Amino acid sequence: MFTNDSTTRRPASNLVSSWARGRREITPRAYRHLRGLAAIRFAVGVYLTGLGAVMLSYGHDRLAVIPFAGAAVLFAIAWLDFSAARTASPLP
C-alpha cells in the first residue's frame, strides 16, 4: 500500500512543532483577510452568546450549552487569527 505522510500518525513532538509552525500554513490569500475573518468570528460568537442567554432565560439549560460552547470555540479561533495577523509580515 501507499503511505502518505499527511495520513500517518505523528509523534507528539512533531505535533507541537507543527502547531508552532501553524502560522506558515495559512495561505497568502487568507493572510490578507485574517482581521476580517477574526471580526466575523467574533461577531458570530457574540450572537451565539446572546442566543445562549435567551435560551437560559426561557429555561432551556441543557440546550443553552451548545451555543455557549460554539461561542467559546469561535472566540478562541478569532483570538488566534488576530494574533496571527498581528505577527504576520506584510505582503509585498
Protein Blocks (a to p, Z undefined) as FASTA:
>chain_A
ZZdfklpccdfklmmmmmmmmmmmpcfklmmmmmmmmmmmmmmmmmmmmmmmmmmmnopa
mlmmmmmmmmmmmmmmmmmmmmmmmmpccdZZ
